[in-house]
C-alpha cells in the first residue's frame, strides 16, 4: 500500500455505528464499513450515499455527497404523497409542515403547484426543480419550424377573414347569402343561425373568407370565438330597428379582440328605415362615422335588393389592405377549430380555419386534446380538396375524437408526438379539477351556506347536440337560468345522438335529456320509456330555454296563501237530534262560505281549526251568507262550541311560484 505524500493529511476511515446511527472512527464499535457488506451492528448498507443521508453522518461525507443528491424534479405540479415519497419524509409530516406554513384546506390527496412544493421541500433541506417543458416549445420542436428569418421571408399576402356580427334577425345571413348567391337562411331552424358557418367567397376584389356567427344571446360564447379568429368585423345593424343588446355585445367582442369594424346598415330598402338613427346610436358607442370626422366606415345596404353590396366589399378590402395581412404557405399549418361534430358515417368532423401555413391531406394534426391523420378534406361547397392554404376554412375527417370549438390546430411531424401532447393536455385538464392545495376556511357562516345549498331544488340535465358549439351554447343558456330556489346543473354534455348510455346516466343521476338537433339512436328511446326518463328534442334555442324554465317553475311547490273572507259571532248554541250542535251566528264581517275553512277564537286564542260541515239560513242549506245576516253553522268534528266564540272564516289560495 503506498504511503501518503509528506505533509498530506492521513485519510480517515469512516465506519457506521448501527446502534448509534452515526459514522465513527476506526476504534468505534460498528467495525469497518466496506462497500455494501454487513457491519457488526447487523444492518446492511447500500454504500457511502446512504451514510450521507443517515442522521449524524460524518460532516465531510454529507457536504460532499448531498449537494447534487437532494434535488427533486417535478413537472409543473406534484401530489403531496408522491412529493413526500421523493424526499423520504412521511406524508403526514409534509402535511403538518404545510399547515404550520399557513396553508389551509390541504389534505393527503392534494396536488401542490411548483412554488408550494419548493417552499415545503426547502423546509426539509431539498431543492425542487421544475423540469416541465412548455407546450409552446414542444409544439415548435414537433413542427420543425424554420428559423424566424427564413419563416418571415416566405410570408405572402393572404385573404382577410371577415366575421359578420349583429343582433338576431338584423339580416346577417341574408346579407352573406346575397354575397354568396346562395340560400342558407332557408336551412336554419326558425330562420336563426344555430352554428358558426365558414365560407370562402371569390369576389371581384379577390378571395374573402366569411364567418357567420349566430346573433341570439344564447350564443355569446360562439360569437366571442368568432371575434377572436377574425381580421375584420362587419357589424350588421337593421336601419328600422337600430342598436340592440346583441349589437352592443358584438361591438365589445370586436374591441376585446382588437379587430376593426365596418358597419353595414341593412334593410335600407324599407320605408321606415332610419340610417341616421343607426349612425347616431353607434356614435354613442364610440363608432363615429368617417363622414362625421370619425374612423369607422359605414355603408347602407339591402340584403333583398343587393343595394350597396359592392361598396361594402370595397370598404372591407380597403380596411384589410391597411392591416397588411400576411402568412407563410410553405410552413406546417396552424389554425383554429371553428366547429366540430360527430357524424355517424364519417366519425369526428372538424371545421378548421387555417390561419397560417398549408394543411395537406395526410398531415398529422393536433386539435386541442384530439389528434389524427387528415384522411379527407372538403371545402365550403363540399368538394374534395388536397390542400388548404391561409385563411381557408376546411372540413377535416380523421381525428380520433371530437375537438372543442375554438381549440388550436397544429400540424406535427409524427403521430407519436401528437399523441404525447394530446395526453399532456388531457392530464392538465384532469388536474385542474383535482382539489386545490388551498381554499376558504370553514366558518359557521360557510357551513350554514353549504347546508342551505343542499336543500336547494336541482334540475339535472344531460345535453346532446349535433355540433360542439351548440352543445356549449345550450348548456351555458340553461345554467344561467339557475336561481336561489332552483339550481340547473349539466350532468353530461356531448356531441352525437342520444344513446342508451345517456339514458342509463340519466337514470343514475335523475336527469332529463335535452337533444338539440339530434334524435335517440338504437334502443335509447324504448329504454327511456321503460325507465321513465324524459327525452326532450329541440331545434331552436328559444324553445329549449322557455321549456326548461317552465320545468323549473313546475319543480317549485305552489305557495299557499291564507285569505280571511269573513267573521261571525256565536250568539246562541242549539242541540239538534239529527244535526248535533249548531251555532246560531251573526255574520259581522265579509261572508261565510260552506266550502271554506274556519277557526274558533275564544278569549283571543285559537280553540280549534277545521271545516264547516253545514251552513243554513233558517231551514235551507245555503252556499254562503253575507255580512249582516244570521245563520246556523255546524263544525266538522268539533262539539265544544260556546256562546260568545268568534268564528274566523278563511280560504287557502294556491299560487304557482315563478323564478
JOLIN-V917767 format. One record per backbone hydrogen bond with DSSP energy under -0.5 kcal/mol. NH is the residue of the N-H (numbers start at 1). CO is the residue of the C=O. E is the energy in kcal/mol with one decimal. If there is no record, write none. Layout:
nh->NH co->CO e->E
nh->NH co->CO e->E
//
This chain:
nh->8 co->5 e->-1.9
nh->15 co->24 e->-2.0
nh->16 co->31 e->-0.6
nh->17 co->22 e->-3.7
nh->18 co->16 e->-0.9
nh->21 co->17 e->-2.5
nh->22 co->17 e->-1.2
nh->23 co->56 e->-0.7
nh->24 co->15 e->-1.5
nh->28 co->25 e->-1.8
nh->31 co->28 e->-1.0
nh->33 co->14 e->-0.7
nh->34 co->32 e->-0.6
nh->37 co->34 e->-2.2
nh->39 co->43 e->-1.4
nh->40 co->30 e->-1.6
nh->42 co->39 e->-1.7
nh->45 co->37 e->-0.6
nh->50 co->47 e->-0.9
nh->51 co->47 e->-1.1
nh->52 co->48 e->-1.7
nh->53 co->49 e->-1.0
nh->54 co->50 e->-1.1
nh->57 co->54 e->-1.9
nh->61 co->58 e->-0.6
nh->62 co->58 e->-1.9
nh->63 co->59 e->-2.6
nh->64 co->60 e->-1.8
nh->65 co->61 e->-2.6
nh->66 co->62 e->-2.2
nh->69 co->66 e->-0.7
nh->70 co->66 e->-2.4
nh->71 co->69 e->-1.9
nh->72 co->127 e->-3.2
nh->73 co->71 e->-0.5
nh->74 co->72 e->-0.5
nh->74 co->129 e->-2.4
nh->75 co->77 e->-0.6
nh->76 co->74 e->-0.6
nh->77 co->75 e->-3.1
nh->78 co->112 e->-2.5
nh->80 co->110 e->-2.5
nh->81 co->108 e->-0.7
nh->83 co->79 e->-2.1
nh->84 co->80 e->-2.3
nh->85 co->81 e->-2.1
nh->86 co->82 e->-2.0
nh->87 co->83 e->-1.9
nh->88 co->84 e->-0.6
nh->89 co->84 e->-2.4
nh->94 co->90 e->-1.8
nh->95 co->91 e->-2.4
nh->96 co->92 e->-2.5
nh->97 co->93 e->-2.3
nh->98 co->94 e->-2.3
nh->99 co->95 e->-2.1
nh->100 co->96 e->-2.4
nh->101 co->97 e->-1.6
nh->102 co->99 e->-1.4
nh->103 co->98 e->-2.5
nh->110 co->107 e->-1.9
nh->111 co->435 e->-1.1
nh->112 co->78 e->-3.2
nh->114 co->76 e->-1.5
nh->117 co->113 e->-2.5
nh->118 co->114 e->-2.2
nh->119 co->115 e->-1.9
nh->120 co->116 e->-2.3
nh->121 co->117 e->-2.4
nh->122 co->118 e->-2.1
nh->123 co->119 e->-1.1
nh->124 co->120 e->-0.6
nh->124 co->121 e->-1.1
nh->125 co->122 e->-1.6
nh->126 co->121 e->-2.6
nh->127 co->70 e->-2.4
nh->129 co->72 e->-3.2
nh->130 co->128 e->-0.5
nh->131 co->74 e->-2.9
nh->131 co->129 e->-0.9
nh->132 co->74 e->-0.5
nh->138 co->134 e->-2.2
nh->139 co->135 e->-2.7
nh->140 co->136 e->-2.5
nh->141 co->137 e->-2.5
nh->142 co->138 e->-2.5
nh->143 co->139 e->-2.2
nh->144 co->140 e->-1.4
nh->145 co->140 e->-1.2
nh->151 co->147 e->-2.8
nh->152 co->148 e->-2.4
nh->153 co->149 e->-1.9
nh->154 co->150 e->-1.1
nh->155 co->152 e->-1.4
nh->156 co->327 e->-3.8
nh->158 co->325 e->-1.9
nh->162 co->160 e->-0.6
nh->162 co->209 e->-3.9
nh->163 co->232 e->-2.7
nh->164 co->211 e->-3.2
nh->165 co->163 e->-0.6
nh->165 co->234 e->-2.5
nh->167 co->236 e->-0.6
nh->168 co->215 e->-0.7
nh->170 co->167 e->-1.4
nh->175 co->171 e->-2.0
nh->176 co->172 e->-2.1
nh->177 co->173 e->-2.7
nh->178 co->174 e->-1.9
nh->179 co->175 e->-1.6
nh->180 co->176 e->-2.7
nh->181 co->177 e->-2.2
nh->182 co->177 e->-1.4
nh->187 co->184 e->-1.5
nh->188 co->184 e->-0.5
nh->188 co->185 e->-1.6
nh->191 co->188 e->-2.0
nh->192 co->189 e->-1.8
nh->197 co->195 e->-0.6
nh->197 co->212 e->-2.0
nh->199 co->210 e->-2.7
nh->201 co->199 e->-0.5
nh->201 co->208 e->-3.7
nh->203 co->201 e->-0.6
nh->203 co->206 e->-1.9
nh->206 co->203 e->-2.3
nh->208 co->201 e->-3.0
nh->209 co->160 e->-2.1
nh->210 co->199 e->-3.4
nh->210 co->208 e->-0.5
nh->211 co->162 e->-2.7
nh->212 co->197 e->-2.7
nh->213 co->164 e->-1.5
nh->213 co->211 e->-0.7
nh->219 co->216 e->-2.1
nh->220 co->217 e->-1.2
nh->223 co->219 e->-2.5
nh->224 co->220 e->-2.5
nh->225 co->221 e->-1.9
nh->226 co->222 e->-1.9
nh->227 co->223 e->-1.9
nh->228 co->224 e->-1.5
nh->229 co->225 e->-1.0
nh->229 co->226 e->-0.6
nh->230 co->227 e->-0.9
nh->231 co->161 e->-2.8
nh->232 co->161 e->-1.7
nh->233 co->260 e->-2.4
nh->234 co->163 e->-2.9
nh->235 co->233 e->-0.7
nh->235 co->262 e->-2.2
nh->236 co->165 e->-3.3
nh->236 co->234 e->-0.7
nh->237 co->235 e->-0.6
nh->237 co->264 e->-2.2
nh->239 co->266 e->-3.0
nh->241 co->238 e->-1.3
nh->242 co->238 e->-2.7
nh->247 co->244 e->-0.9
nh->248 co->244 e->-1.9
nh->249 co->245 e->-2.0
nh->250 co->246 e->-2.3
nh->251 co->247 e->-2.1
nh->252 co->248 e->-2.2
nh->253 co->249 e->-2.5
nh->254 co->250 e->-2.4
nh->255 co->251 e->-2.3
nh->256 co->252 e->-2.7
nh->257 co->253 e->-1.8
nh->258 co->255 e->-1.2
nh->259 co->254 e->-2.8
nh->260 co->231 e->-0.6
nh->262 co->233 e->-3.0
nh->263 co->297 e->-2.7
nh->264 co->235 e->-2.8
nh->265 co->263 e->-0.7
nh->265 co->299 e->-2.4
nh->266 co->237 e->-1.9
nh->266 co->264 e->-1.1
nh->268 co->301 e->-1.9
nh->270 co->267 e->-1.3
nh->273 co->270 e->-1.4
nh->274 co->239 e->-2.2
nh->277 co->274 e->-0.7
nh->278 co->274 e->-1.4
nh->279 co->275 e->-2.1
nh->280 co->276 e->-2.3
nh->281 co->277 e->-2.7
nh->282 co->278 e->-2.6
nh->283 co->279 e->-1.8
nh->284 co->280 e->-1.3
nh->285 co->281 e->-0.6
nh->285 co->282 e->-0.5
nh->286 co->283 e->-1.4
nh->287 co->282 e->-2.6
nh->288 co->286 e->-1.1
nh->290 co->296 e->-1.9
nh->292 co->289 e->-1.2
nh->293 co->290 e->-1.8
nh->294 co->289 e->-2.6
nh->296 co->288 e->-2.2
nh->297 co->261 e->-0.7
nh->299 co->263 e->-1.9
nh->301 co->265 e->-2.7
nh->302 co->307 e->-1.7
nh->306 co->302 e->-2.1
nh->309 co->306 e->-1.6
nh->312 co->308 e->-2.0
nh->313 co->309 e->-2.5
nh->314 co->310 e->-2.2
nh->315 co->311 e->-2.1
nh->316 co->312 e->-2.2
nh->317 co->313 e->-2.7
nh->318 co->314 e->-2.2
nh->319 co->315 e->-2.3
nh->320 co->316 e->-2.0
nh->321 co->317 e->-2.3
nh->322 co->318 e->-1.5
nh->323 co->319 e->-1.2
nh->324 co->320 e->-0.9
nh->325 co->320 e->-0.6
nh->327 co->156 e->-2.6
nh->329 co->327 e->-0.7
nh->331 co->328 e->-1.3
nh->333 co->358 e->-0.8
nh->334 co->356 e->-2.8
nh->335 co->409 e->-2.3
nh->336 co->353 e->-1.7
nh->337 co->407 e->-2.6
nh->338 co->336 e->-0.6
nh->338 co->351 e->-3.2
nh->339 co->351 e->-1.4
nh->341 co->349 e->-2.7
nh->342 co->466 e->-0.5
nh->343 co->341 e->-0.7
nh->343 co->347 e->-2.6
nh->347 co->343 e->-2.6
nh->349 co->341 e->-3.2
nh->350 co->396 e->-1.8
nh->351 co->339 e->-3.3
nh->352 co->350 e->-0.7
nh->352 co->394 e->-3.4
nh->353 co->336 e->-2.8
nh->354 co->352 e->-0.6
nh->354 co->392 e->-2.0
nh->355 co->334 e->-2.1
nh->355 co->353 e->-0.6
nh->356 co->334 e->-2.1
nh->358 co->331 e->-1.8
nh->359 co->388 e->-2.9
nh->360 co->358 e->-0.5
nh->361 co->386 e->-2.5
nh->362 co->374 e->-2.1
nh->363 co->360 e->-1.9
nh->364 co->412 e->-0.7
nh->365 co->363 e->-0.6
nh->365 co->372 e->-3.3
nh->366 co->410 e->-3.1
nh->367 co->370 e->-3.0
nh->368 co->408 e->-1.6
nh->370 co->367 e->-2.3
nh->372 co->365 e->-1.6
nh->373 co->398 e->-0.7
nh->374 co->363 e->-2.8
nh->375 co->373 e->-0.8
nh->375 co->397 e->-2.5
nh->376 co->397 e->-1.4
nh->378 co->395 e->-1.9
nh->379 co->383 e->-2.1
nh->382 co->379 e->-2.2
nh->385 co->377 e->-2.2
nh->388 co->359 e->-2.2
nh->391 co->354 e->-2.9
nh->392 co->354 e->-0.5
nh->392 co->389 e->-1.4
nh->393 co->391 e->-0.5
nh->394 co->352 e->-2.8
nh->395 co->378 e->-3.2
nh->396 co->350 e->-3.2
nh->396 co->394 e->-0.5
nh->397 co->376 e->-2.0
nh->398 co->348 e->-0.8
nh->399 co->348 e->-0.5
nh->400 co->371 e->-2.6
nh->406 co->337 e->-3.0
nh->407 co->404 e->-2.1
nh->409 co->335 e->-2.6
nh->410 co->366 e->-2.5
nh->411 co->333 e->-1.8
nh->412 co->364 e->-2.2
nh->412 co->410 e->-0.5
nh->413 co->142 e->-2.3
nh->418 co->414 e->-1.4
nh->419 co->415 e->-2.4
nh->420 co->416 e->-2.1
nh->421 co->417 e->-2.4
nh->422 co->418 e->-2.3
nh->423 co->419 e->-2.4
nh->424 co->420 e->-2.3
nh->425 co->421 e->-2.4
nh->426 co->422 e->-2.0
nh->427 co->423 e->-2.5
nh->428 co->424 e->-2.3
nh->429 co->425 e->-2.0
nh->430 co->426 e->-2.3
nh->431 co->427 e->-2.6
nh->432 co->428 e->-1.8
nh->433 co->429 e->-0.5
nh->433 co->430 e->-1.2
nh->434 co->431 e->-1.7
nh->443 co->441 e->-0.6
nh->447 co->443 e->-2.8
nh->448 co->444 e->-2.6
nh->449 co->445 e->-2.2
nh->450 co->446 e->-2.5
nh->451 co->447 e->-2.4
nh->452 co->448 e->-2.3
nh->453 co->449 e->-2.1
nh->454 co->450 e->-1.3
nh->455 co->451 e->-0.6
nh->455 co->452 e->-0.8
nh->456 co->453 e->-1.1
nh->457 co->485 e->-1.5
nh->459 co->487 e->-3.1
nh->460 co->458 e->-0.7
nh->461 co->489 e->-2.4
nh->462 co->512 e->-2.5
nh->463 co->492 e->-2.6
nh->464 co->462 e->-0.5
nh->464 co->514 e->-2.7
nh->465 co->494 e->-1.6
nh->466 co->516 e->-1.2
nh->468 co->340 e->-3.4
nh->471 co->467 e->-1.9
nh->472 co->468 e->-2.4
nh->473 co->469 e->-2.4
nh->474 co->470 e->-2.9
nh->475 co->471 e->-2.4
nh->476 co->472 e->-2.5
nh->477 co->473 e->-2.5
nh->478 co->474 e->-2.4
nh->479 co->475 e->-2.4
nh->480 co->476 e->-1.3
nh->481 co->478 e->-1.5
nh->482 co->479 e->-1.4
nh->483 co->486 e->-3.3
nh->487 co->457 e->-3.1
nh->489 co->459 e->-2.3
nh->489 co->487 e->-0.6
nh->491 co->461 e->-2.5
nh->491 co->489 e->-0.8
nh->492 co->461 e->-1.0
nh->494 co->463 e->-1.9
nh->496 co->465 e->-2.6
nh->498 co->519 e->-1.4
nh->499 co->497 e->-0.5
nh->503 co->499 e->-1.6
nh->504 co->500 e->-2.7
nh->505 co->501 e->-2.1
nh->506 co->502 e->-2.2
nh->507 co->503 e->-2.2
nh->508 co->504 e->-2.2
nh->509 co->505 e->-2.6
nh->510 co->506 e->-1.8
nh->511 co->506 e->-1.9
nh->512 co->460 e->-2.4
nh->513 co->534 e->-2.5
nh->514 co->462 e->-3.5
nh->514 co->512 e->-0.5
nh->515 co->513 e->-0.6
nh->515 co->536 e->-3.4
nh->516 co->464 e->-3.1
nh->516 co->514 e->-0.5
nh->517 co->515 e->-0.7
nh->517 co->538 e->-2.8
nh->521 co->498 e->-3.2
nh->524 co->521 e->-2.0
nh->527 co->523 e->-2.4
nh->528 co->524 e->-2.3
nh->529 co->525 e->-2.0
nh->530 co->526 e->-2.2
nh->531 co->527 e->-2.5
nh->532 co->528 e->-1.0
nh->533 co->528 e->-2.6
nh->536 co->513 e->-3.0
nh->536 co->534 e->-0.5
nh->538 co->515 e->-2.9
nh->544 co->540 e->-1.3
nh->545 co->541 e->-2.1
nh->546 co->542 e->-2.6
nh->547 co->543 e->-2.4
nh->548 co->544 e->-2.4
nh->549 co->545 e->-2.1
nh->550 co->546 e->-1.9
nh->551 co->547 e->-2.3
nh->552 co->548 e->-2.3
nh->553 co->549 e->-2.1
nh->554 co->550 e->-2.0
nh->555 co->551 e->-1.1
nh->556 co->552 e->-0.7
nh->556 co->553 e->-0.7
nh->559 co->655 e->-3.0
nh->561 co->559 e->-0.6
nh->561 co->653 e->-3.3
nh->562 co->560 e->-0.5
nh->563 co->651 e->-3.2
nh->565 co->649 e->-2.1
nh->566 co->649 e->-1.6
nh->567 co->589 e->-2.4
nh->568 co->647 e->-2.3
nh->569 co->586 e->-2.5
nh->570 co->645 e->-2.7
nh->571 co->569 e->-0.7
nh->571 co->584 e->-2.7
nh->572 co->584 e->-1.7
nh->574 co->582 e->-3.5
nh->576 co->574 e->-0.6
nh->576 co->580 e->-3.1
nh->580 co->576 e->-1.7
nh->582 co->574 e->-3.4
nh->583 co->633 e->-2.7
nh->584 co->572 e->-3.7
nh->584 co->582 e->-0.6
nh->585 co->583 e->-0.8
nh->585 co->631 e->-3.1
nh->586 co->569 e->-2.0
nh->587 co->629 e->-2.6
nh->588 co->567 e->-1.5
nh->588 co->586 e->-0.7
nh->589 co->567 e->-1.7
nh->591 co->565 e->-2.0
nh->592 co->625 e->-2.7
nh->594 co->623 e->-3.0
nh->596 co->593 e->-1.1
nh->597 co->650 e->-2.5
nh->598 co->610 e->-3.0
nh->599 co->648 e->-2.2
nh->600 co->608 e->-3.1
nh->601 co->599 e->-0.7
nh->601 co->646 e->-3.4
nh->602 co->600 e->-0.5
nh->602 co->605 e->-3.1
nh->605 co->602 e->-1.7
nh->607 co->600 e->-3.5
nh->607 co->605 e->-0.6
nh->608 co->600 e->-1.0
nh->610 co->598 e->-2.6
nh->612 co->596 e->-1.2
nh->613 co->611 e->-0.5
nh->613 co->634 e->-2.3
nh->614 co->634 e->-1.3
nh->616 co->632 e->-2.5
nh->617 co->620 e->-2.5
nh->618 co->616 e->-0.5
nh->620 co->617 e->-2.1
nh->622 co->615 e->-2.4
nh->625 co->592 e->-2.2
nh->627 co->590 e->-1.3
nh->628 co->587 e->-3.0
nh->629 co->626 e->-1.5
nh->631 co->585 e->-2.4
nh->632 co->616 e->-2.6
nh->633 co->583 e->-2.5
nh->634 co->614 e->-2.2
nh->636 co->611 e->-2.4
nh->637 co->635 e->-0.7
nh->638 co->635 e->-1.1
nh->644 co->570 e->-2.5
nh->645 co->642 e->-1.8
nh->646 co->601 e->-2.5
nh->647 co->568 e->-3.3
nh->648 co->599 e->-2.7
nh->648 co->646 e->-0.6
nh->649 co->566 e->-2.8
nh->649 co->647 e->-0.6
nh->650 co->597 e->-2.4
nh->651 co->563 e->-2.6
nh->653 co->561 e->-3.7
nh->653 co->651 e->-0.6
nh->655 co->559 e->-3.3
nh->655 co->653 e->-0.7
//
